[in-house]
Amino acid sequence: MTLFLRELNRNSRSFIIWTTSLVTSSVLMMLLFPYMQTNIAEMMKDMTGSMPEGMVSALNLGLDFSKVLPFFAYLFQYIILFSAIYAMLLGAGILSREEGEKTVEFLLAKPVTRNGIITSKLSCLLVYLVVFNLIFAAADYAAIRIVSEQDFSIKLFILLHFGQLLIQFVFALTGLLISVFVTRTATIYPLSVGVVLLMYFISIISGISGKLGDLKYLTPFEYAMPADIVRTGGIEPVCYVIIGALIVACTAGTYVFYNRKDIRA
């Protein structure tokens, strides 16, 4: 419990900065909806009509921007990108920091096992990501109600944020697993951002090219794409299976390899 509370305290500043920045960005972008509804929606339809179908699909420009939930879903995909970067950085740094700051020897000298260290840090990740998404959902709901009187599906709205949470879990646990092997701050953080951006690039490429469509299963962004959730009314069952498998694999891998690791203080 002491280690868990310590981790909450150590990561509180970055949590506040990232949460405040992204929530503010999301709310400010939603304030554009009344203008988009009256001035841009029809123009977007005309513009997308002359664009290649693959490009429209990849960029999710085929949504009806005159309706508040599709408009929100389009903006939300970019929020998810940055929230994934936050989750990856959080997961990558929460374990590697002990070796980077030379505090791991102190921890291991205490009556705490390596499994206990990982469990405390996983618990911290879970708490921060859940609270992050609860704050986001509340702020986004308030913003939508402020800018529009349209009715929208609460179920889909909740599913959009649940999808963000799942994507964050995948990236956070991937970062945690990577940090078992890469501990230098100068390496782990750029690597983490690079992995997220690569996955986002693959998501775009898989949407543009029909021949590369199967690449979407390689990137977590495609597991809960906001535009797809709005269009289809849910997340594909196979995506839940893939997400679950990745979460289990990354979690198990972290425990196994961290326990076998020769830690240098």
TADATA-V90367 format. One record per pair of residues at least 12 apart in sequence whose C-alpha atoms are under 10 Angstrom apart, sorted by the first residue. I is the first residue (numbers start at 1). GAP is how many residues later the second one is. Records with the same first field share a line. If there is no record, write none. Layout:
# TADATA-V90367
I: GAP  GAP
This chain:
# TADATA-V90367
1: 115  119  122
2: 118
3: 104  109  113  114  116  117  118  121
4: 112  113  114  115  116  117  118  119  120  121
5: 115  116  118  119
6: 114  115  118
7: 87  88  113  114  115  116  117  118
8: 112  113  115  116  117  119  120
9: 115
10: 84
11: 79  82  83  113  114  117
12: 116
14: 72  75  76
15: 71  72  75  113  114  116  117
16: 116
18: 64  65  67  68  69  114
19: 64  67  109  110  112  113  114  116  117
20: 112  115  116
22: 57  58  60  61  110  114
23: 56  109  110  112  113  114  115  116  117
24: 112  115  116
25: 50  54
26: 46  49  50  52  53  110  113  114  117
27: 45  109  112  113  114  115  116  117  120
28: 115
29: 42  43  46  47  114
30: 38  41  42  45  46  110  113  114  116  117  118
31: 112  113  115  116  117
32: 39  115
33: 32  33  34  35  38  39  111  114  115
34: 32  34  113  114
35: 31  112
36: 29  30  31  32  35
37: 27  28  29  30  31  34  111
38: 27  28
39: 27
40: 25  26
41: 22  23  24  25  26  30
42: 22  23  24
44: 17  18  19  20  21
45: 16  17  18  19  20
47: 14
48: 13  14
49: 13
52: 156
53: 154  155  156
54: 150  151  152  153  154  155  156
55: 149  150  152  153  154
56: 151  152
57: 147  149  150  151  152  170  171
58: 145  146  147  148  149  150  151
59: 15  18  144  145  148  149  168
60: 13  14  15  17  144  147  165  166  167  168
61: 13  166
62: 12  165  169
63: 164  165  167  168
67: 81  83  84  85
68: 76  77  79  80  81  82  83  84
69: 75  79  81  82  83  84  85  87  88  91  157  158  161
70: 82  156  157  158  159  160  161
71: 156
72: 68  72  85  88  154  155  158
73: 83  84  87  152  153  154  155  156  157  158
74: 151  152  153  156
75: 151  152
76: 64  84  85  88  149  150  151
77: 83  87  144  147  148  149  150
78: 122  148
79: 85
80: 80  81  83  84  85  87  88  141  144  145  146
81: 83  86  87  115  116  118  119  140
82: 86  111  114  115
83: 46  49  50  81  82  84  85  88
84: 80  81  82  83  84  85  86  87  88  108  109  112  113  116  136  137
85: 83  86  87  90  104  107  108  109  110  111  112
86: 43  82  85  86  106  107  110
87: 38  41  42  78  80  81  82  83  84  85  86  87  88  89  105  109
88: 80  81  82  83  84  85  86  87  88  90  101  103  104  105  107  108
89: 82  83  86  87  99  100  101  102  103  104  107
90: 34  35  38  39  81  82  83  85  86  99  102
91: 30  31  33  34  77  78  79  80  81  82  83  84  85  86  87  88  101
92: 79  80  81  82  83  84  85  86  87  88  90  91  93  96  97  99  100
93: 79  82  83  85  86  90  91  92  95  96  99
94: 24  27  28  30  31  78  81  82  85
95: 22  23  26  27  80  81  82  83  84  85  88  163
96: 79  80  81  82  83  84  85  86  87  88  89  92
97: 82  86  87  88  91
98: 85  167
99: 80  81  83  84  85  86  164  165  166
100: 82  83  84  85  86  165
101: 82  83  84  164
102: 162  163
103: 162
104: 13  159  160  161
105: 158  159  160
106: 159
108: 155  157
113: 146
114: 141  144  145  146
115: 139  140  141  143  144
116: 139
117: 138  141
118: 58  133  136  137  140  141
119: 132  136
121: 55
122: 50  51  54  129
125: 43  44  47  48  51
126: 39  42  43  46
129: 35  36  37  39  40  43
130: 32  35  38  39
132: 33
133: 28  29  30  31  32  35
134: 24  27  28  31
136: 25
137: 20  21  23  24  25
140: 17  21
141: 13  16  17
153: 77  80
155: 78  79
156: 70  73  74  75  76  77  78
157: 69  72  73
159: 65  67  70  71  74  75  76
160: 64  65  66  67  68  69  70  74  75
161: 63  65
162: 62
163: 58  60  61  62  63  66  71  72  77
164: 57  59  60  61  62
165: 59
166: 54  55  57  58  74  77  78  81
167: 52  53  54  55  56  57  58  76
168: 52  53
169: 51  74  75  77  78
170: 50  51  73  74  75  76  77  78  80  81
171: 21  24  25  49  50  75  76  79
172: 20  75  78
173: 73  74  75  76  77  78  80  81
174: 18  21  72  73  75  76  77  79  80
175: 13  14  16  17  18  20  21  75  79
176: 74  75  77  78
177: 72  73  74  75  76  77  78  79  80  81
178: 13  14  72  75  76
179: 13  75  79
180: 73  74  75  77  78  79  81  83
181: 73  76  77  80
196: 23  24  25
198: 21
199: 16  17  19  20  21  22  23
200: 16  19  20  21  22
201: 18  20
202: 13  14  15  16  17  18  19  20
203: 12  13  14  15  16  17  18  19  20  22
204: 12  15  17  18
206: 12  13  16
207: 15
217: 21  22  25
218: 24
220: 19  22  23  26
222: 13  17
223: 12  13  14  15  16  17  18  19  20
224: 12  15  16  19
